[in-house]
Amino acid sequence: MAGTRLSPIVWALAISSLGASCAHAPPPLHATKLDVHTSDQGGVRPLIRAKVAGYPVTFVLDTGTFRSVLPYSFAQEHHLLQQARATGDFTVDAFGKWVPMQMVSDVPVQFEGEQAGGGLDFIINGSEMGLLAAQDIVRSGGALVIDLARGQLTYEPEESALARLRADASAPLHELDFSRCIHEGFFERNHRAVSVSVNGVPAKMLIDTGASRTVLARNNPALASMLSVQGSRGTTVAATSTGQGLMIEDVAVVFSETAFKLPVLVHPVSSQCWQGAVGADLLSHCTLVWGYSSLWAACHAAASGSFGDTIRK
């Protein structure tokens, strides 16, 4: 597969601090549809539609981004660049490309199916598609329920979400201990890394619905167990750059006490904060409850061959 374009991955880390949560109220979100697209190669992208400053835009729902992102082209076309300010901070994507950040504050946003809107702060960069950060929506006591299998995104009181999922006997609900990135401010919980077993080796992995594939970084300790395995090389797309990746088939991953066997993408760069990312391909078999300071998951074991299927919703 040398030279083949593999499924895109969005994986961005904000360096430096931008302060804690926005002071203004986020857009109301009760329930909206997720369009979950799976490529022929098995990469998954959860998309959410909204109007930003009155204009339609499609976001990738991205639990792995530090802040919500607007593409530069959209901001330029709709005159948002004039309101933007330099932050002095940078983002670095999965291949280590650093990009200076501009921010535009309190931009009107209305999600598809919602009767009212609100405001969000956005980073502006050169990505092709907007990114919606989960933590930009969540406030204390609330939880964003991410169900990729059903194509649903809901926001409700955390206690109600947990009670509803506990009553669903189809999959057990587990609370996940997570850690933050050391570069984030004390109150930031945007990036959430959990312990995952990869080929029986514990690894610290980012929960990242914006990554279309589950990814192992160069510093992942499980890579030593794959030295004799032949993978397939190809070009992958990060948030603002492209690079080479290696696809390895049939890797054993245990997440939220549920065993999976799936292809993983190996990136040639390391991360200071984690050793890879649990991507949307695996998370499409789970329901996440993304609370303000908690994280829960209920997962179903994937059927054989399900990571290669094409899903259109």
Number of C-alpha atoms within 10 A of each C-alpha: 12 11 11 12 17 24 22 20 27 27 28 26 24 22 19 15 16 17 11 13 18 15 9 12 15 22 19 17 22 14 17 18 20 25 21 23 19 23 17 14 14 21 25 30 30 28 22 23 19 19 15 22 17 12 12 14 18 18 22 24 28 29 28 28 27 27 27 24 26 27 19 19 16 20 20 12 9 13 12 18 17 10 12 17 14 12 15 12 16 17 22 19 22 28 24 18 15 18 15 16 20 20 23 21 16 17 17 17 23 24 24 18 13 14 10 12 19 17 19 24 22 25 24 27 22 16 17 13 20 26 28 26 24 25 25 21 21 21 16 10 12 20 29 26 25 26 22 26 15 15 18 18 20 17 21 19 16 20 12 12 19 18 11 10 19 15 11 12 8 11 17 16 23 16 13 17 12 18 17 19 20 11 14 20 15 12 11 20 20 24 26 25 25 21 20 21 18 24 19 13 17 16 22 23 28 29 24 28 32 30 33 28 32 27 27 28 22 16 17 22 16 20 15 10 12 12 9 7 8 11 18 15 19 18 18 23 20 22 27 21 17 17 15 18 24 22 20 17 15 12 16 16 23 19 21 20 17 15 16 21 21 23 23 26 28 22 21 16 15 17 15 9 18 23 22 30 29 27 30 28 26 26 26 25 21 25 22 25 27 23 25 21 17 15 19 19 23 24 22 18 15 17 10 10 9 14 23 16 13 14 15 9 12
